[in-house]
Amino acid sequence: MKTKLQMGTVEWLLLLILSAVWGGSFFFAKIALADLPPFTLVFLRVALAALALWLVLRAMQKALPRSGRLWAAFFAMGCMNNLVPFSLLFWGQTHIGAGLASIFNALVPVFTVVVAHYWTTDEKLSYGRIVGALLGAIGVTVMIGVDVGNGIGWWSILAMLACIAAAGSYGLASVYGRRFKEMKAEPLSVAFGQLTASAVMMLPIMLVVDQPWTLESLSPSTISAVLGLALVSTAFAYVLYFRILEKGGATNISLVAFLIPISAILLGTQFLNESLALHHMAGMSLIFIGLLVIDGRMLGKRRIANGAIRGSAKRKA
């Protein structure tokens, strides 16, 4: 069934803003990591963002979630969507640049279609999605393989693999999050719940591993970066995300994956003196082509859909 596009001018503008906001998270993190260890930064990000969304829910006079079953799902979602990927990405950015980390993050839709094939009955892999996933994998191989050949340090290689694992965790979360609609949980409540659960889980990890009371006083730039990461790139981003999701649907909002690396790379090159090698750009191009194939619309969605693997269950409308 052909997807009905409902993106108006306002929604497209918000999508561009969202890509800049999420791309900025790599920029803010790189600045904050100069003074803060990764786990402490993860905790501050989710805790401050949860507080901000709690204030939003209170201002909108919406009831806070109380169901024990719902909170159990929040903790699982918080682990896959926040705790694990944020920790891996922040640790990775202590060894590689923000722009390069954002390119690996663009693999999220690739992991999502693979996970959905095995975890759902209505989002099975088509030939187009298989080709798109393979192109994404080739793009990653180009970037990492050439780096290894150039003698880059193993810590940098491990950092790249950590960013890839973070994208995989996001892919798991994308599929797991489908259950909240069946549980009749409002999107903003889900965002607040998973961030709150993430803060609860992250607190003991931060206290044991980072011992934040031993840290030196933070610079004004670090404090500003933490606030930007939590309030702008997390809390505000969720508000934008669910506004676009409501009007344009999940398929349209997935296009943000094409745009995030652009803003992250521009910020990194302009303000952090970062640069990307030619093979990084080539790998990113392959990943983007793979995303285009997975999305299908720019290549003729109906033609790709007709190539669905025989015997798969009915596709999601």
N, C-alpha and C positions, 0 to 999 in steps of 0.2 A: 504494500500500500504506500502510495506516494506521500511523503511528509509535507504537511501544509505549513508553510513558513508564516510566522506571525510577528516577524521582527520589523518594527517601525523605525523611524529615524531616531527616536529617543533610545530604543533598545540597542541599536547599533552604536550609538554614541556611548552608552553605558558599557557596552562590551569593550570598546577601546579603552575606556577609563579603567575597567577591571583588569585588562591586560597590563596596563601601566602600573596599577596598584600591586598586582601579584608579581610582576617583574621587579618592582621596587623592593620586594621582600628579600631578594638575593643581595641587593645593594645595601639595605639596612643591616642585614645579617653580617655581611662582610665587615662593615664598620664596627658593629657591636662586638664581634669576635676578637677584636684587638684587645679588649679589656675583660671580656667575660668568657668563661668556658662554655662549651656547647650545651650541656644539660641545664645550666643556670639560665641560659638564654631561652631554651625551650620552655622552661617553667614560667619565666617572665612573660613570654609571648602568649601562652595559653591562659595564664591566670589573669593578666590584664585584659585580654580580649573577652574572657568569660565575664569579668566584672562589667565591661562596657556593654555587652549584650544583655546582661541582667538589668542594667539601667534602661536599656531600650525596651525590654519586655515590660518592665514596671511602668514606663512612660506610656506604653500602648495598652496598659491595663490587661495584659494577657496573663493567664494563670501559669505558674511554673509547673513543669512535669513532676508527677508524684508516683507514678506506677513503678513498682519494683522491677517488673519485666522490662519496662522501657529504659530504666537506668542501667540494667545489665547490658542492654544493647548499646547504650551510650558509652559504657566502658570499653566494649569490644570495638566500637567505631572509633573512639578516641585513641585507642592503641594503634589501629591500622591507619588512621587518617591524620593523626597529629604526633603522638609520642614517637613512634618508630621513624616515620619519614622526616620529621623535623630534626630529630637527633642525628640521623644519618646525613642529611643535607648540611646541617651546621658543622658537623665534624668534617665532612668532605670539604667544606669551604675554608677550613683551616689549612688546606693543602693545595686547592685549586681555586681559580677565579670564579667570581659570581656568574659571568657570562657562560663559561663552560658548564658550570653546574646547572644552569637554566636549560641548556640544550638537552642534557640527559633527562631533565624533568619533563621535557616534551614527549618522552616515551610513554607517559601515563596512558594515553588512549590506546597505544599498542598493547600494553599489558591488560588493559580493561577488556578488549575484545577477546583476548585469549582466556582470561579468567571467566568471562561471561559465558563462553562456549561450554565450559565444564560445570559451572555453578547454576546455570539457568536453563530453562527449557524453551525460551522464546528469543534468545539472542545467540543463535549458533553461528559459527564461522561460515562465511561465504568464501568463494575463491578470491574475490576482491580483498577481503579482510586478511586472508592468508598472505597474499602478495604484499599488502601494506605492512603487515607485521614483519615479513622477511626483509623488506626494504629498510625498515627501522633497525632491525638487527644488523644488517650490513653497514648501515650508517655508523652505528656504535663500534662495530669491528674496525672500520676505517679509522675512526678517531683514536681508539685505544691501541690498535695494532701499530699504527705509524709512530705513536708516542713511545711504545716499547722499543721499536726499531731505532728510534732516535736516542735511546738510552735514558729516557726520563726516569726519575726516581720511583721506587716501588710504593712509597707513601702516596705519591700522586696517582698511581694506578689504583691503589686501594681506595683512594678518595673517589675516583670515578666510579668504581664498582659500588661504593656506598651510595652514590647518587642514583645509580641504576636500580639498586635494591629499594631505595626510597620511592622511585617511580612504580616499582612492583607493588609496594605496600599501598600506594595510592590507588592502584588498579584494583586490589582486593577490596579496598574501602568503597570504591565506586559501585561495585556489585553488591557488597554487603548492605550499603545504604538504601538499597531498593526496599528493604523490609519496613522502613519507617513510614512509607505511604500506606502499607497494609495495616500498620499499627495506629494509623490516623494521627500521627504526630506532626504538628505544624513545623515548617522548615526552620523558623527562627528558634523554636524550642529545641530542635535537634542540634542546631549549631551551638546554642548555649549549653546543652546537656553534654555534648561530646567534648567541648572545651573545658567544662568544669571537671568532667571525669579525667581528662588528660592532666589537668593541674593536680588533682588528687594523687594520681599515679606517679607523676613526675616529681612531686615534692620529696619523698624519701630518697629517690635516686639522686636528686640534686644534693641533698644534705649529706649523703654518705660519700658520693664520688667527688663532688666539687668543693664541699665545705666552704660555702660562699662567705662565711664570716671571716675567712682568712684573706679575702680579696682586698686589694687596695681600692681607694675611693675612685669612683667612676668619673670620667671626663664628661663635659657637657655634650660632646659629640656622641659619646656612647649612650648617654641617657636619651638624647634626641632620637638616636637610631632605634633604641628599644621601644620607645613610645610610637615611633613610626611603624615599626614592625607589628606591634600588638594592636594598636588602634586603627591604623590605616590599612596595613596589608593583611590583617586578620579580621577584626571586628567589622570595619567598614566594608571590606571585601565580601564578607558573608552577606551583608545587607544588599550589596549590588548583585551578588550572585543569585540570590533567591528572587530578586525583582526581575532579573532577566529570565530566570528559569520559569517563572510564572507566566510571562508573556510569550517567550520564544521557544520554550521547551528545551529538553536536555540535548537534543541534536545540535541546535543552534549554539548553545552555550559552550559546547565542546570545541567550537572554533577558537576559543581563547587560547588553546594549546599552541596554535600557530603563532600567536602574537606575543606571548610572555617572553620568549628568548630575545625578541627584538628590543623590547624596552630594557631588559636586564643587561644585554650586551651594550646598548647605547649608554646606560648609566655607568657601567663598568669602565668603558673606554674613556668617557668624558671626565669622570670624577675619581676613579680608582687606578688610572694608568694601566688598565688591563689591555691585553691584545690577544687575538685568536689567530692561530696558524691557519694556513690555507687548507690543510686536511681537516681541521675542525669545522671550517665553513662547508667543506665538501660533505662531511658526515652529517652536518645539520641539514643540508639540502636533501640528502637521501631520506632523512627522518621526516622532513616536511612533505616530500613526495609520497612517502608511505602513509602519512596522515591524510593526504588528499585522496589516496586510493581507498583508505578505510572509510573516510567520510562519504565518498561516492558521488556526491552531488555535482562536483565540477567535472566528473568524468561520465556522468549519466547514471544516476542511481538505479534506474529501472534495469539497465543492461547488466550492472553488477549484481543486483538482487537476483536476476534470472540465473546467475551462475552459482546459486547457493548449493551447498553440498547436499546430494540426494540423501533422503532419509532423515534429515534434520527436522526438528519439531517446528511448528508454526512460528514464523518470525514475529517479533514485537512490532506492532503497528506504529 
